[in-house]
Amino acid sequence: MENRFDWSEITLHLSAGQRSPKIGILIAAYGSSNMQSSQAIRRFQGRLEQYFGVPVRVAFTSETLRRRLAHAKTKSDSVLKALKKMEYERFTHIVVQSLHLIAGIEYHEVLADTELAKSSGALNISFGLPLLQETADADRVVPALAKLLPEEFRENDAAVWMGHGTNHEAQQLYCALAEKLHAYNGNLYSACMEGRYRLEHVVSDLKKKPSVRRIWLLPLLTVVGKHALCDMAGDGQESWKNRLRAQGFDCEPYLKGLAESEEIQDIWIERIVRAISAL
C-alpha cells in the first residue's frame, strides 16, 4: 500500500481534449477538537498525500465543532466551503472521501454539499464509499477492529465497541458488523447509542459468561471525540463504563479511534482509488 499511486493513465485520460487537470482529494469527517483526534486525522492526511502525490484537504461535517474551533481562533471548513476553496484554487477534479462509518444522515449531507459544489460546472467530483456500504464490507472491518485491541487483552477478556448508531435504514450495517464481529470471536461485541442494537443487549449476553475477567470499551468512531470521552469512558452515571461497572463488571476504556488503524485507513484508500477511476 505504501508504493506511490500511478496517475499516468488517469491523467492521460483526463487531459484528452482539455487543459491539464489539477487533481485533489478532500476527506470529510465529523471531527473533534482534542489533540489525539486532530493528530489522527492529520497523520492520515499526510499518508494520503504521500501515497497519491496530490493535495489532500480536510473538512469537518459538525457545525457545532466548527463554531467551537472558530471561537478558539482555529480555522476549519465545511465540505461545501472546502470545495469552493479548491475551485478558487483552480482544481478541476476532486475525490471526496467520507470517513463516516455508514451511509447515514451525515453521509448524505456530505453528498448534498458535493452536489451543490458541482452545480457551478467548474468541478468534476467523484465520491468514495463509506467504510460499511454493504454487509460484505464487515468482513474487512472485523479483523481490522481486532487489531485495535490493547496489548493487555487476554483470552478471558471481552471487548465492546461503541458506535453512534442511527435510525436511518443503514443501521442494518451496524447489526451486520455486530454479528460478524461476534462470529469472529465470541468475546467481541459492538453496540450503538442509537438504533436497534444497544448496550443492554450486550450486557445480557455477557452475564451468561462468568469466565469473562475484564471488559474493554473501544470507540467504533473515526476519532476519539466527545462521544468516546463522555458517553463511553466518562465519569457520569450513564456512561457505558459506569453502566457496566454498575452491573459488576471490571471495565476499562481503551481510547483509540478508527482513523488510528492502518488497516482501516487501507480500506479508505481503496475507496479513494475506486473513486478516482470514476473521474
Phi and psi in degrees as GROMACS dihedral restraints (atoms count N, CA, C in turn):
[ dihedral_restraints ]
;  ai    aj    ak    al  type     phi  dphi    fc
    3     4     5     6     1   -83.5    20    10
    4     5     6     7     1    -7.4    20    10
    6     7     8     9     1   -66.6    20    10
    7     8     9    10     1   150.3    20    10
    9    10    11    12     1   -69.1    20    10
   10    11    12    13     1   144.7    20    10
   12    13    14    15     1   -69.4    20    10
   13    14    15    16     1   136.9    20    10
   15    16    17    18     1   -91.9    20    10
   16    17    18    19     1   109.8    20    10
   18    19    20    21     1   -90.9    20    10
   19    20    21    22     1    -4.8    20    10
   21    22    23    24     1   -54.7    20    10
   22    23    24    25     1   -50.7    20    10
   24    25    26    27     1   -68.6    20    10
   25    26    27    28     1   -37.2    20    10
   27    28    29    30     1   -63.7    20    10
   28    29    30    31     1   -50.8    20    10
   30    31    32    33     1   -66.4    20    10
   31    32    33    34     1   -33.7    20    10
   33    34    35    36     1   -62.6    20    10
   34    35    36    37     1   -42.8    20    10
   36    37    38    39     1   -67.6    20    10
   37    38    39    40     1   -44.1    20    10
   39    40    41    42     1   -69.1    20    10
   40    41    42    43     1   -27.9    20    10
   42    43    44    45     1   -81.0    20    10
   43    44    45    46     1   -12.3    20    10
   45    46    47    48     1   -62.4    20    10
   46    47    48    49     1   115.8    20    10
   48    49    50    51     1    76.5    20    10
   49    50    51    52     1    11.6    20    10
   51    52    53    54     1  -150.5    20    10
   52    53    54    55     1   175.0    20    10
   54    55    56    57     1   -65.8    20    10
   55    56    57    58     1   163.8    20    10
   57    58    59    60     1   -58.5    20    10
   58    59    60    61     1   130.2    20    10
   60    61    62    63     1   -73.8    20    10
   61    62    63    64     1   151.0    20    10
   63    64    65    66     1  -117.8    20    10
   64    65    66    67     1   114.0    20    10
   66    67    68    69     1  -106.7    20    10
   67    68    69    70     1   140.2    20    10
   69    70    71    72     1  -144.4    20    10
   70    71    72    73     1   168.4    20    10
   72    73    74    75     1  -126.0    20    10
   73    74    75    76     1   137.7    20    10
   75    76    77    78     1  -121.5    20    10
   76    77    78    79     1   121.6    20    10
   78    79    80    81     1  -100.4    20    10
   79    80    81    82     1   135.6    20    10
   81    82    83    84     1  -118.8    20    10
   82    83    84    85     1   123.0    20    10
   84    85    86    87     1  -135.0    20    10
   85    86    87    88     1   157.4    20    10
   87    88    89    90     1   -57.3    20    10
   88    89    90    91     1   -44.1    20    10
   90    91    92    93     1    94.3    20    10
   91    92    93    94     1   167.8    20    10
   93    94    95    96     1  -162.1    20    10
   94    95    96    97     1   153.6    20    10
   96    97    98    99     1   -97.0    20    10
   97    98    99   100     1    -4.8    20    10
   99   100   101   102     1   -82.3    20    10
  100   101   102   103     1   160.4    20    10
  102   103   104   105     1   -62.8    20    10
  103   104   105   106     1   -44.2    20    10
  105   106   107   108     1   -58.4    20    10
  106   107   108   109     1   -44.7    20    10
  108   109   110   111     1   -69.2    20    10
  109   110   111   112     1   -43.7    20    10
  111   112   113   114     1   -59.7    20    10
  112   113   114   115     1   -43.1    20    10
  114   115   116   117     1   -66.4    20    10
  115   116   117   118     1   -36.8    20    10
  117   118   119   120     1   -63.0    20    10
  118   119   120   121     1   -44.8    20    10
  120   121   122   123     1   -65.1    20    10
  121   122   123   124     1   -43.4    20    10
  123   124   125   126     1   -65.9    20    10
  124   125   126   127     1   -36.8    20    10
  126   127   128   129     1   -65.6    20    10
  127   128   129   130     1   -40.8    20    10
  129   130   131   132     1   -66.3    20    10
  130   131   132   133     1   -40.6    20    10
  132   133   134   135     1   -57.6    20    10
  133   134   135   136     1   -44.9    20    10
  135   136   137   138     1   -63.9    20    10
  136   137   138   139     1   -39.5    20    10
  138   139   140   141     1   -64.3    20    10
  139   140   141   142     1   -40.1    20    10
  141   142   143   144     1   -64.2    20    10
  142   143   144   145     1   -42.7    20    10
  144   145   146   147     1   -63.5    20    10
  145   146   147   148     1   -38.0    20    10
  147   148   149   150     1   -68.5    20    10
  148   149   150   151     1   -41.4    20    10
  150   151   152   153     1   -74.5    20    10
  151   152   153   154     1   -45.2    20    10
  153   154   155   156     1   -91.0    20    10
  154   155   156   157     1   -22.2    20    10
  156   157   158   159     1    69.8    20    10
  157   158   159   160     1    23.2    20    10
  159   160   161   162     1  -129.4    20    10
  160   161   162   163     1   161.1    20    10
  162   163   164   165     1   -61.4    20    10
  163   164   165   166     1   138.6    20    10
  165   166   167   168     1  -123.4    20    10
  166   167   168   169     1   123.5    20    10
  168   169   170   171     1  -109.4    20    10
  169   170   171   172     1   162.9    20    10
  171   172   173   174     1  -124.8    20    10
  172   173   174   175     1   136.6    20    10
  174   175   176   177     1  -128.4    20    10
  175   176   177   178     1   144.9    20    10
  177   178   179   180     1  -107.1    20    10
  178   179   180   181     1   132.3    20    10
  180   181   182   183     1   -86.7    20    10
  181   182   183   184     1   -15.5    20    10
  183   184   185   186     1   -82.0    20    10
  184   185   186   187     1   113.8    20    10
  186   187   188   189     1   -65.8    20    10
  187   188   189   190     1   -37.5    20    10
  189   190   191   192     1   -60.1    20    10
  190   191   192   193     1   -44.6    20    10
  192   193   194   195     1   -64.6    20    10
  193   194   195   196     1   -42.4    20    10
  195   196   197   198     1   -62.4    20    10
  196   197   198   199     1   -38.5    20    10
  198   199   200   201     1   -64.8    20    10
  199   200   201   202     1   -41.8    20    10
  201   202   203   204     1   -64.0    20    10
  202   203   204   205     1   -41.6    20    10
  204   205   206   207     1   -66.8    20    10
  205   206   207   208     1   -38.5    20    10
  207   208   209   210     1   -64.1    20    10
  208   209   210   211     1   -38.3    20    10
  210   211   212   213     1   -63.7    20    10
  211   212   213   214     1   -32.3    20    10
  213   214   215   216     1   -88.7    20    10
  214   215   216   217     1    10.4    20    10
  216   217   218   219     1    61.0    20    10
  217   218   219   220     1    37.2    20    10
  219   220   221   222     1  -114.1    20    10
  220   221   222   223     1   127.2    20    10
  222   223   224   225     1   -76.4    20    10
  223   224   225   226     1   142.5    20    10
  225   226   227   228     1  -155.1    20    10
  226   227   228   229     1   156.2    20    10
  228   229   230   231     1  -123.5    20    10
  229   230   231   232     1   147.2    20    10
  231   232   233   234     1   -76.4    20    10
  232   233   234   235     1   171.0    20    10
  234   235   236   237     1   -61.1    20    10
  235   236   237   238     1   -46.6    20    10
  237   238   239   240     1   -64.0    20    10
  238   239   240   241     1   -43.8    20    10
  240   241   242   243     1   -64.2    20    10
  241   242   243   244     1   -41.5    20    10
  243   244   245   246     1   -63.1    20    10
  244   245   246   247     1   -41.2    20    10
  246   247   248   249     1   -67.9    20    10
  247   248   249   250     1   -38.2    20    10
  249   250   251   252     1   -64.3    20    10
  250   251   252   253     1   -38.6    20    10
  252   253   254   255     1   -63.1    20    10
  253   254   255   256     1   -42.1    20    10
  255   256   257   258     1   -67.2    20    10
  256   257   258   259     1   -35.0    20    10
  258   259   260   261     1   -63.4    20    10
  259   260   261   262     1   -42.2    20    10
  261   262   263   264     1   -62.6    20    10
  262   263   264   265     1   -33.2    20    10
  264   265   266   267     1   -82.9    20    10
  265   266   267   268     1     9.7    20    10
  267   268   269   270     1    68.9    20    10
  268   269   270   271     1    28.9    20    10
  270   271   272   273     1   -67.8    20    10
  271   272   273   274     1   144.9    20    10
  273   274   275   276     1  -111.1    20    10
  274   275   276   277     1   -31.7    20    10
  276   277   278   279     1  -132.9    20    10
  277   278   279   280     1   126.9    20    10
  279   280   281   282     1  -133.9    20    10
  280   281   282   283     1   134.4    20    10
  282   283   284   285     1  -100.7    20    10
  283   284   285   286     1   124.0    20    10
  285   286   287   288     1  -101.1    20    10
  286   287   288   289     1   119.9    20    10
  288   289   290   291     1  -115.4    20    10
  289   290   291   292     1   113.4    20    10
  291   292   293   294     1   -77.6    20    10
  292   293   294   295     1   139.4    20    10
  294   295   296   297     1  -100.5    20    10
  295   296   297   298     1    18.0    20    10
  297   298   299   300     1   -75.1    20    10
  298   299   300   301     1   153.3    20    10
  300   301   302   303     1   -72.1    20    10
  301   302   303   304     1   -42.3    20    10
  303   304   305   306     1  -131.4    20    10
  304   305   306   307     1   169.3    20    10
  306   307   308   309     1   -86.7    20    10
  307   308   309   310     1    67.2    20    10
  309   310   311   312     1   -95.2    20    10
  310   311   312   313     1  -153.9    20    10
  312   313   314   315     1   -61.8    20    10
  313   314   315   316     1   -48.7    20    10
  315   316   317   318     1   -66.2    20    10
  316   317   318   319     1   -35.8    20    10
  318   319   320   321     1   -61.8    20    10
  319   320   321   322     1   -43.7    20    10
  321   322   323   324     1   -70.7    20    10
  322   323   324   325     1   -25.8    20    10
  324   325   326   327     1   -67.8    20    10
  325   326   327   328     1   -36.9    20    10
  327   328   329   330     1   -64.4    20    10
  328   329   330   331     1   -42.5    20    10
  330   331   332   333     1   -58.9    20    10
  331   332   333   334     1   -42.5    20    10
  333   334   335   336     1   -63.4    20    10
  334   335   336   337     1   -43.1    20    10
  336   337   338   339     1   -62.9    20    10
  337   338   339   340     1   -37.3    20    10
  339   340   341   342     1   -63.9    20    10
  340   341   342   343     1   -42.0    20    10
  342   343   344   345     1   -64.1    20    10
  343   344   345   346     1   -37.4    20    10
  345   346   347   348     1   -62.3    20    10
  346   347   348   349     1   -43.6    20    10
  348   349   350   351     1   -65.3    20    10
  349   350   351   352     1   -33.9    20    10
  351   352   353   354     1   -72.5    20    10
  352   353   354   355     1   -20.2    20    10
  354   355   356   357     1   -64.0    20    10
  355   356   357   358     1   -21.1    20    10
  357   358   359   360     1   -69.4    20    10
  358   359   360   361     1   -20.4    20    10
  360   361   362   363     1    83.2    20    10
  361   362   363   364     1    -2.3    20    10
  363   364   365   366     1   -90.1    20    10
  364   365   366   367     1   -17.6    20    10
  366   367   368   369     1  -116.3    20    10
  367   368   369   370     1   137.5    20    10
  369   370   371   372     1  -101.5    20    10
  370   371   372   373     1   117.2    20    10
  372   373   374   375     1  -125.3    20    10
  373   374   375   376     1   133.1    20    10
  375   376   377   378     1  -119.5    20    10
  376   377   378   379     1   161.0    20    10
  378   379   380   381     1  -126.4    20    10
  379   380   381   382     1   128.8    20    10
  381   382   383   384     1   -82.2    20    10
  382   383   384   385     1   144.6    20    10
  384   385   386   387     1   -72.0    20    10
  385   386   387   388     1   156.4    20    10
  387   388   389   390     1   -71.8    20    10
  388   389   390   391     1   175.8    20    10
  390   391   392   393     1   -59.5    20    10
  391   392   393   394     1   -43.2    20    10
  393   394   395   396     1  -116.6    20    10
  394   395   396   397     1    97.5    20    10
  396   397   398   399     1   -96.1    20    10
  397   398   399   400     1   -32.6    20    10
  399   400   401   402     1  -143.3    20    10
  400   401   402   403     1   165.0    20    10
  402   403   404   405     1   -60.6    20    10
  403   404   405   406     1   -31.4    20    10
  405   406   407   408     1   -63.6    20    10
  406   407   408   409     1   -23.4    20    10
  408   409   410   411     1   -64.4    20    10
  409   410   411   412     1   -24.1    20    10
  411   412   413   414     1   -63.0    20    10
  412   413   414   415     1   -24.6    20    10
  414   415   416   417     1   -63.0    20    10
  415   416   417   418     1   -29.7    20    10
  417   418   419   420     1   -85.2    20    10
  418   419   420   421     1   -35.8    20    10
  420   421   422   423     1   -72.7    20    10
  421   422   423   424     1   -37.8    20    10
  423   424   425   426     1   -57.7    20    10
  424   425   426   427     1   -53.6    20    10
  426   427   428   429     1   -63.7    20    10
  427   428   429   430     1   -28.3    20    10
  429   430   431   432     1   -66.7    20    10
  430   431   432   433     1   -39.4    20    10
  432   433   434   435     1   -64.5    20    10
  433   434   435   436     1   -41.7    20    10
  435   436   437   438     1   -60.3    20    10
  436   437   438   439     1   -32.4    20    10
  438   439   440   441     1   -73.3    20    10
  439   440   441   442     1   -14.1    20    10
  441   442   443   444     1   -82.1    20    10
  442   443   444   445     1    -8.3    20    10
  444   445   446   447     1   -61.1    20    10
  445   446   447   448     1   146.3    20    10
  447   448   449   450     1   -67.2    20    10
  448   449   450   451     1   156.2    20    10
  450   451   452   453     1   -60.2    20    10
  451   452   453   454     1   -26.6    20    10
  453   454   455   456     1   -78.9    20    10
  454   455   456   457     1    -5.2    20    10
  456   457   458   459     1   -64.0    20    10
  457   458   459   460     1   129.0    20    10
  459   460   461   462     1  -119.0    20    10
  460   461   462   463     1   170.5    20    10
  462   463   464   465     1   -56.9    20    10
  463   464   465   466     1   -37.9    20    10
  465   466   467   468     1   -93.8    20    10
  466   467   468   469     1    13.2    20    10
  468   469   470   471     1   -89.3    20    10
  469   470   471   472     1   162.5    20    10
  471   472   473   474     1  -126.6    20    10
  472   473   474   475     1   158.8    20    10
  474   475   476   477     1  -134.2    20    10
  475   476   477   478     1   140.3    20    10
  477   478   479   480     1  -127.3    20    10
  478   479   480   481     1   121.7    20    10
  480   481   482   483     1   -91.6    20    10
  481   482   483   484     1   133.4    20    10
  483   484   485   486     1  -102.3    20    10
  484   485   486   487     1   117.1    20    10
  486   487   488   489     1  -102.1    20    10
  487   488   489   490     1   163.8    20    10
  489   490   491   492     1   -70.6    20    10
  490   491   492   493     1   -45.4    20    10
  492   493   494   495     1    84.6    20    10
  493   494   495   496     1   174.4    20    10
  495   496   497   498     1  -164.2    20    10
  496   497   498   499     1   160.6    20    10
  498   499   500   501     1  -100.3    20    10
  499   500   501   502     1     3.1    20    10
  501   502   503   504     1   -67.5    20    10
  502   503   504   505     1   154.0    20    10
  504   505   506   507     1   -58.8    20    10
  505   506   507   508     1   -21.5    20    10
  507   508   509   510     1   -69.0    20    10
  508   509   510   511     1    -4.3    20    10
  510   511   512   513     1   -62.6    20    10
  511   512   513   514     1   -18.5    20    10
  513   514   515   516     1   -59.0    20    10
  514   515   516   517     1   -25.6    20    10
  516   517   518   519     1   -71.6    20    10
  517   518   519   520     1   -33.6    20    10
  519   520   521   522     1   -61.6    20    10
  520   521   522   523     1   -43.0    20    10
  522   523   524   525     1   -64.9    20    10
  523   524   525   526     1   -41.0    20    10
  525   526   527   528     1   -63.2    20    10
  526   527   528   529     1   -40.9    20    10
  528   529   530   531     1   -62.9    20    10
  529   530   531   532     1   -44.2    20    10
  531   532   533   534     1   -60.3    20    10
  532   533   534   535     1   -42.1    20    10
  534   535   536   537     1   -65.9    20    10
  535   536   537   538     1   -43.9    20    10
  537   538   539   540     1   -72.9    20    10
  538   539   540   541     1   -32.3    20    10
  540   541   542   543     1   -65.7    20    10
  541   542   543   544     1   -42.5    20    10
  543   544   545   546     1   -71.2    20    10
  544   545   546   547     1   -32.4    20    10
  546   547   548   549     1   -69.8    20    10
  547   548   549   550     1   -32.0    20    10
  549   550   551   552     1   -67.4    20    10
  550   551   552   553     1   -40.6    20    10
  552   553   554   555     1  -154.4    20    10
  553   554   555   556     1   120.7    20    10
  555   556   557   558     1   -62.7    20    10
  556   557   558   559     1    -9.9    20    10
  558   559   560   561     1  -104.3    20    10
  559   560   561   562     1     9.7    20    10
  561   562   563   564     1  -110.1    20    10
  562   563   564   565     1   131.9    20    10
  564   565   566   567     1  -134.7    20    10
  565   566   567   568     1   158.6    20    10
  567   568   569   570     1  -139.8    20    10
  568   569   570   571     1   148.1    20    10
  570   571   572   573     1  -151.0    20    10
  571   572   573   574     1   172.9    20    10
  573   574   575   576     1  -130.0    20    10
  574   575   576   577     1   158.3    20    10
  576   577   578   579     1   -73.5    20    10
  577   578   579   580     1   -30.1    20    10
  579   580   581   582     1  -126.0    20    10
  580   581   582   583     1   159.5    20    10
  582   583   584   585     1    99.9    20    10
  583   584   585   586     1  -165.0    20    10
  585   586   587   588     1   -78.5    20    10
  586   587   588   589     1   -38.8    20    10
  588   589   590   591     1  -105.1    20    10
  589   590   591   592     1   108.3    20    10
  591   592   593   594     1  -121.7    20    10
  592   593   594   595     1   179.7    20    10
  594   595   596   597     1   -58.0    20    10
  595   596   597   598     1   -37.9    20    10
  597   598   599   600     1   -60.9    20    10
  598   599   600   601     1   -29.1    20    10
  600   601   602   603     1   -68.5    20    10
  601   602   603   604     1   -36.8    20    10
  603   604   605   606     1   -70.0    20    10
  604   605   606   607     1   -42.9    20    10
  606   607   608   609     1   -58.6    20    10
  607   608   609   610     1   -42.2    20    10
  609   610   611   612     1   -62.4    20    10
  610   611   612   613     1   -33.9    20    10
  612   613   614   615     1   -77.2    20    10
  613   614   615   616     1   -39.6    20    10
  615   616   617   618     1   -62.9    20    10
  616   617   618   619     1   -32.1    20    10
  618   619   620   621     1   -66.0    20    10
  619   620   621   622     1   -17.6    20    10
  621   622   623   624     1   -87.6    20    10
  622   623   624   625     1     3.3    20    10
  624   625   626   627     1  -123.2    20    10
  625   626   627   628     1    79.9    20    10
  627   628   629   630     1   -64.2    20    10
  628   629   630   631     1   -16.4    20    10
  630   631   632   633     1   -77.2    20    10
  631   632   633   634     1   -14.8    20    10
  633   634   635   636     1   -66.1    20    10
  634   635   636   637     1   121.8    20    10
  636   637   638   639     1   -87.2    20    10
  637   638   639   640     1   -42.5    20    10
  639   640   641   642     1  -149.9    20    10
  640   641   642   643     1   149.2    20    10
  642   643   644   645     1  -115.4    20    10
  643   644   645   646     1   126.8    20    10
  645   646   647   648     1   -99.5    20    10
  646   647   648   649     1   137.8    20    10
  648   649   650   651     1  -108.6    20    10
  649   650   651   652     1   128.3    20    10
  651   652   653   654     1  -130.4    20    10
  652   653   654   655     1   147.5    20    10
  654   655   656   657     1   -80.5    20    10
  655   656   657   658     1   127.0    20    10
  657   658   659   660     1   -90.8    20    10
  658   659   660   661     1    58.7    20    10
  660   661   662   663     1  -139.0    20    10
  661   662   663   664     1   151.6    20    10
  663   664   665   666     1   -58.3    20    10
  664   665   666   667     1   -45.7    20    10
  666   667   668   669     1  -134.3    20    10
  667   668   669   670     1   165.4    20    10
  669   670   671   672     1   -84.5    20    10
  670   671   672   673     1    96.5    20    10
  672   673   674   675     1  -116.7    20    10
  673   674   675   676     1  -151.6    20    10
  675   676   677   678     1   -60.4    20    10
  676   677   678   679     1   -41.4    20    10
  678   679   680   681     1   -61.2    20    10
  679   680   681   682     1   -44.4    20    10
  681   682   683   684     1   -68.9    20    10
  682   683   684   685     1   -42.8    20    10
  684   685   686   687     1   -74.3    20    10
  685   686   687   688     1   -33.6    20    10
  687   688   689   690     1  -106.0    20    10
  688   689   690   691     1   -58.0    20    10
  690   691   692   693     1   -69.3    20    10
  691   692   693   694     1   -31.6    20    10
  693   694   695   696     1   -94.7    20    10
  694   695   696   697     1   -54.6    20    10
  696   697   698   699     1  -109.6    20    10
  697   698   699   700     1     6.6    20    10
  699   700   701   702     1   -71.9    20    10
  700   701   702   703     1   172.9    20    10
  702   703   704   705     1   -90.8    20    10
  703   704   705   706     1    -2.9    20    10
  705   706   707   708     1   -68.2    20    10
  706   707   708   709     1   155.2    20    10
  708   709   710   711     1   -59.7    20    10
  709   710   711   712     1   -31.3    20    10
  711   712   713   714     1   -93.1    20    10
  712   713   714   715     1     2.1    20    10
  714   715   716   717     1   -65.2    20    10
  715   716   717   718     1   152.2    20    10
  717   718   719   720     1   -61.4    20    10
  718   719   720   721     1   -36.0    20    10
  720   721   722   723     1   -57.9    20    10
  721   722   723   724     1   -50.4    20    10
  723   724   725   726     1   -76.1    20    10
  724   725   726   727     1   -27.8    20    10
  726   727   728   729     1   -66.1    20    10
  727   728   729   730     1   -39.0    20    10
  729   730   731   732     1   -71.1    20    10
  730   731   732   733     1   -40.2    20    10
  732   733   734   735     1   -64.8    20    10
  733   734   735   736     1   -34.3    20    10
  735   736   737   738     1   -65.8    20    10
  736   737   738   739     1   -23.7    20    10
  738   739   740   741     1   -86.5    20    10
  739   740   741   742     1     3.4    20    10
  741   742   743   744     1    93.5    20    10
  742   743   744   745     1     8.1    20    10
  744   745   746   747     1   -88.5    20    10
  745   746   747   748     1   145.8    20    10
  747   748   749   750     1   -80.9    20    10
  748   749   750   751     1   113.7    20    10
  750   751   752   753     1  -127.2    20    10
  751   752   753   754     1   131.7    20    10
  753   754   755   756     1  -131.1    20    10
  754   755   756   757     1   125.4    20    10
  756   757   758   759     1   -74.8    20    10
  757   758   759   760     1   146.4    20    10
  759   760   761   762     1  -129.9    20    10
  760   761   762   763     1   105.1    20    10
  762   763   764   765     1   -90.4    20    10
  763   764   765   766     1    90.7    20    10
  765   766   767   768     1  -143.7    20    10
  766   767   768   769     1   114.7    20    10
  768   769   770   771     1   -80.8    20    10
  769   770   771   772     1   167.2    20    10
  771   772   773   774     1   -62.5    20    10
  772   773   774   775     1   -33.5    20    10
  774   775   776   777     1   -67.9    20    10
  775   776   777   778     1   -10.9    20    10
  777   778   779   780     1   -90.3    20    10
  778   779   780   781     1     0.0    20    10
  780   781   782   783     1   -98.3    20    10
  781   782   783   784     1   122.3    20    10
  783   784   785   786     1   -64.6    20    10
  784   785   786   787     1   -33.4    20    10
  786   787   788   789     1   -67.5    20    10
  787   788   789   790     1   -38.9    20    10
  789   790   791   792     1   -68.3    20    10
  790   791   792   793     1   -41.5    20    10
  792   793   794   795     1   -57.5    20    10
  793   794   795   796     1   -40.1    20    10
  795   796   797   798     1   -58.9    20    10
  796   797   798   799     1   -38.7    20    10
  798   799   800   801     1   -66.1    20    10
  799   800   801   802     1   -43.6    20    10
  801   802   803   804     1   -62.5    20    10
  802   803   804   805     1   -39.1    20    10
  804   805   806   807     1   -62.1    20    10
  805   806   807   808     1   -41.3    20    10
  807   808   809   810     1   -62.5    20    10
  808   809   810   811     1   -36.1    20    10
  810   811   812   813     1   -63.0    20    10
  811   812   813   814     1   -41.5    20    10
  813   814   815   816     1   -65.9    20    10
  814   815   816   817     1   -43.3    20    10
  816   817   818   819     1   -58.4    20    10
  817   818   819   820     1   -41.9    20    10
  819   820   821   822     1   -65.5    20    10
  820   821   822   823     1   -38.3    20    10
  822   823   824   825     1   -69.4    20    10
  823   824   825   826     1   -31.8    20    10
  825   826   827   828     1   -61.2    20    10
  826   827   828   829     1   -40.2    20    10
  828   829   830   831     1   -64.4    20    10
  829   830   831   832     1   -23.5    20    10
  831   832   833   834     1   -78.9    20    10
  832   833   834   835     1   -12.1    20    10
